[in-house]
Amino acid sequence: MPVAEKLEGEVEGAPVEEQIRDIAGETLDQLTRTASRAEAKLADARPDAATAFASTNSLTSSAGQNLAEIFDQGHQGLSELAREPAIARLVVADEAGTSKTIFITRATPLPREPGEPFSASYLSPMGRLAALPVGRDADVPTPEGVRSFEVVERAILTPSKQKDEWDAIDTVFESLSAGPVTVRSLRTALRAIGVEIGDDDYLAQLIAGDPTADNIVDGLRRAVIEKMELRQRSVLDIYQDDIFRLPLDTRLAILGPPGTGKTTTLIKRLRQKIDTNYLDEDERRQVAVSAAGVSGHADSWLMFTPNELLKRYVVEALGREGVPASDLTVQTWDDFRMDLARNRLGVLRSGTSSGAQYRPKAQNLLAATVQDQAAWFDDFHAWQAEEFWAELERHAETLATAGDARVRALGQRLRTLLPASRDEVSASALLAFGDLQRDVATLEDELKSATEQKVRVSIVPHARQDNAFLDKLHAFAKTARDAPEVIDDLDDGDDEDDEAPPPRGNREEAIAIYVNAQRRLARSIVLKRSLSPKSRDGRILEWLGQRGLPEASQKEVGEAEVQRQALRQFANPVRQYVARMRARYGRFRRDRIVQNRWYNEAVLSAGELSPLEVDLVVLAMLRAGRGMLSDRRLLASVDEPRYAIIRSIRALLRNQVVVDEATDFSPIQLACMGQLSDPAIGSFVACGDFNQRITPWGSRSEADLHWVFSDLQIRPIIVTYRHSRPLADLATKLSAMTPSAGQAAQLPDHLSNDGPRPVLAIGLDTPALAQWLTDRIAEIEHITGRFPSIAVLVNDEAEVEPVAAALDEALVERLNIRCEACVRGQSRGKDNNVRVFDVQHIKGLEFEAVFFVGIDVLAENSPDLFDKFLYVGTTRAATYLGLTTEQDVVPSALAPLIADFGQTFEDPA
């Protein structure tokens, strides 16, 4: 006989009021006791910490730093307990039918004192019980071993302290024989059964009438959204909780409609996984061998959002969950890409290094390329691997056929080490050249010294003739420094002497510029290849004219340079493979343009890259570098100077990578993010909804996600907690009209989801629009009895300020309410204002009321993404939704749904 059936007989028939009476006093006592103990420990903690710090002699010592970290963690936990003493109260029964009460806390609970109920953190295995419906059981690890517990009573709590008294508001209570019900106030429930109250409270009760009349209501209540913030449920539902507790090394995509708690699940999972106290033994072993190690694990995470506004929204939500976040840990891809490509990997030019020029508005890719980026990348990856080996083979052949016997012998030995298969480039294949690298480096240095001396000597006649020659050359070279990078016929090697010390003065730098340009010219003559006059060296050589290396010396220097450059490929093949990825991409693009594949035309110069091209090169470099780190031999010597590029990539790795609104990112961008996960763990979790993809390059299908990681788990969650029933029905119908329609959203059981129909106004110019919006906003305030969170969405950034200005004037005149323009998604506005946003910036946000204006113009301007924008915009609203058009026409996509709309929110449904 199940435990639940045994216990049901004991409580069957007990009125719900009596059951709530039984829990109210105990719950309020526990809240008061826990908060008081936490506050007392907070008051005592700092002096103790100072004494402990003093014993370490220095806060800069490792012991002091560790102690400081422990103090910060403890202080944060106590602060959370003082602010929120418990989030759930459970009665559970074990296999023998023995029941006990457990309070669930968000933070680590305080040690239990005699006579107190049990407490457990929601992050712990015992916390899993809080997500279970009444009557369900789960196996839970305990000090005595794994035990099975069944939930026989559950109350989800929202603690609130007013006038020094603790209460729990909107408590959701359910037992085997009653509920679910919502208890507006547990303290009011106590008063209803005659618990003595103070004179002031009694008088207030007499004035207000009977406060207990509607204190207990059937089902679940939806709260009005008054602030623009991520609503975070203290306890996840059973499906979200299952995802939240998956192992640290999981690679996962959470897919679901708006309002299903995807981001909340993501944040709670991150909160649990950064705390090693809640990791199991396997997870701790993985952390121990990661690049960050145990000491750095709490900070070794990175979260991506598609825009700045959502980033701020998420940072605040993380803070409320107890996860310190900053611009370093929560990033938009646009910002992260720029830092990564410019400062970390050298893909883009900086003030101190060469590189490509970024062209953010360039559109040089075919539409088919944007829609099938995986095939584009796979084509490049295969091409560049074959090209890399072909380059090495050409260089080995150059050395093996050289006139110098030493060079020839070394070339022949290098040629034998080339692999038979050229499909992939592995660390083991590149490390095979290791035994010869000392010989290669020695010979390369000799050739370099010889050619440099010969070229430097050729400067002397020009300097004697013109004492200011070097100064003039230096001045001109500064003007040529910003010349666009050009990948020409000569670009099959590495011309940068990046390991040489920088010149100490202008004239020494001018000599280095002269030497490098003459070497490149001499090599081009021997190879019979063209040197672009648009390149930096090409411009310098044009300025030099006849003031260069004598023709009689050019062949000798050129032949030595050809051999030296060939040797350089073998001196550090790991670097050559990873760091030269951008140069190979330039040749790949040139080749495919000729074939009319992937690119619409040569709209960019060889040294320019569009955003998706930067992503492709970055992904190729990250995959290459991360793959090298999987080789134990290379990892053991990664701190050597020759592996600087690999160390740069290792420094990027994080123990956890999480992505919000993942479908707005391209498959290549998601793959870049995935490559940032430390291979020792491989933790990657993303969430999104294909119906909400509002970028033309975003991920379109599960196949795109599986291309990122072939073993990626996809978990759907479909219960939406945001919308009223009319808006949930509208969202389902809109979702079904899109090509990427997924599973329809479901409303939770027992939730009170009544609400007005959405409203539609056709043919409104700006003055009429402002008046119509003001009328509808007045209705909302009248219906709700308060001023909730309200957003107005426009279809273009240029409309934000004009609409806000017109509406502000109308609202102030009638309702004394302000309207605020939230320009470019950089401002979130104030909670007590109506706010106007461009629709492209509001992914992931939610409001009690949303007005989406000018949708006919959006349909005309963005026909390919109109259904996505419409779906995203309308699903931001929880209860009140209004749509308008500028012309007397409704977009065809919306025409079949006209019957679902009313004219005012007070119209009967």
Secondary structure, DSSP 8 states (H G I E B T S, - for coil): --HHHHHHHHHTT--HHHHHHHHHHHHHHHHHHHHHHHHHHHHHHHHHHHHHHHHTS-TTSHHHHHHHHHHHHHHHHHHHHHH-S-SEEEEEE-TTS-EEEEEEESS------TT--EEEETTSGGGGGGGS-TT-EEEEEETTEEEEEEEEEEEE--EEEETTEEEEEEEEEEESSS--EEEEEHHHHHHHTT----HHHHHHHHHH--TTTTSEEESB------SSS----SS--HHHHHHHTS-TT-EEEEE--TTS-HHHHHHHHHHHHT-GGG--HHHHHHHHTSSSHHHHGGG-EEEEESSHHHHHHHHHHHHHTT----TTTEEEHHHHHHHIIIIIS--B--SSS--BEE-TT---B-HHHHHTHHHHHHHHHHHHHHHHHHHHHHHHHHHHT-SSHHHHHHHHHHHHTS-S--S---HHHHHTTGGGHHHHHHHHHHHHHHHHHHHHHTTHHHHHH-TTHHHHHHHHHHHHTTS-----TT-SS----TTS---SSHHHHHHHHHHHHHHHHHHHHHHT----TTSHHHHHHHHHTTSSS-HHHHHHHHHHHHHHHHHHHHHSHHHHHHHTHHHHHHHHHHHHHHTT-SBSS--S-TTEE-HHHHHHHHHHHHHHHHHHHT-HHHHHTTTSGGGHHHHHHHTT-BSEEEESSGGGS-HHHHHHHHHTB-TTT-EEEEEE-GGG--STTS--SHHHHHHH-TT-EEEE--B-SS--HHHHHHHHHHHHTSTT-----B--TTB-------EEE-S--HHHHHHHHHHHHHHHHHHHSS---EEEEESSGGGHHHHHHHHHHHHHHHH---EEE-GGG-----TTSEEEEEGGG-TT--EEEEEE--HHHHHHH-TTTHHHHHHHHHTTEEEEEEEE-SSS---TTTGGGGGG-BSSTTS--
